[in-house]
Structures are given as structure tokens and as C-alpha cells.
């Protein structure tokens, strides 16, 4: 049986694994954001009358969903799954490619159901995009190949962060080569230290 894969993708401060402050991203790194969008939409195709659309799924928590500006919510060209106890969170006009689920496990079961149906969309890759609890549940999944696309950000004001990425268990996850990172991203990822707006960062990949 083929092992299923889930990919966590995050940008986190090297100092303390901070990923957010006051419901926003505490740094402005446009090229890093383009990387996130390119990775999570890679392979997307539009549907035709005779074939379904192909999309990647992004699993996120309620606060992450609510932090996305209205103009970009749901995330376009992606199948949005929001983990929440409130099944009415998502307005009905957003509901074609945005649904709720009570847990990451339930979200994965929903994806299996979508792919087993004759509906208008098939889901290819599955991403966990935060916050902490969503990352942690995905990271600890049994029987899954877990990939972590982590951007390490050298952010001097990291103490302002109030949302965090889980610690990576280095006995379980191994840092991969840059070539492997590019293979997983499906395009040539810039190597080494990148700098935007005076902030250094680096793209990394860990796998279990």
C-alpha cells in the first residue's frame, strides 16, 4: 500500500519558532509569500466538461482562516479545509472549495471521500498551513510520510510573536538536501541565505 504524504509549510523565526503576532505575520517577505503560493498551487489544473479540476488541499485552523484577508479567502486555486468545531463558519457562497472539519484526521478522511467520488474536483497534494495545533496534529500522524517545508527567518523582533511552530523532533525528522527540497517544491528553490527588507531567511526541508 502506498504511504500517504502530508506537507507542513511554514515560515518561523529561528529564535523561538514564532510564526505570528496579533493575528498577522510579523515580517514582510514578498518573495517568501510567493514561494508559499507557488508550492501550494503547483500542479493545479482547471476542470473541463469531461474531467475534474485538480487542486491541492490546504488544512488550516479557524484563527488562520480568519487572519486571511477577505479578498484572498478562500485561498484561490486551493481546496480549503478549516479545522473548527463550528460547521457554519464558512459562508455558503464560499463553500464549493472551502469546507470545515472537526480535526486534521477528519479533514484527511474528507479528502479521501472527495477523491473517491465523481465530483468536479480531485485533490492532489495535502498541505498543513497552521496554526500550532494543526501543525502538531499533522506532524504526529501515524502511518504518514510527513514533510516539513520550513523557512527559517532571522527576525530580531521575534519576542513579539504569540503564535508558534512546534519544535521539530530531530530524532524523527531529518534535514534534507537542497536538491530534495526543490524536488518536493516541484521547482528550483533559491539556495542559501535570502534577504528581503533587511531580514535574512533560508528555505529548508525536513522529512520523517
Secondary structure, 3 states (H helix, E strand, C coil): CCCEEEEEEEEEECCCCEEEECCECCCCCHHHHHHHHHHHHCCCECCECCECEEEEEEEEEHHHHHHCCHHHCCCCCEEEEEECCCCCCCCHHHCCCEEEECCHHHHHHHHHHHHHCCCCEEEEEEEECCCHHHHHHHHCCCCEEEEEEEEEEECCCHHHCCEECCCCCCCCCEECCHHHHHHHHCCCCCCCCEEECCEEEEEEEEEC
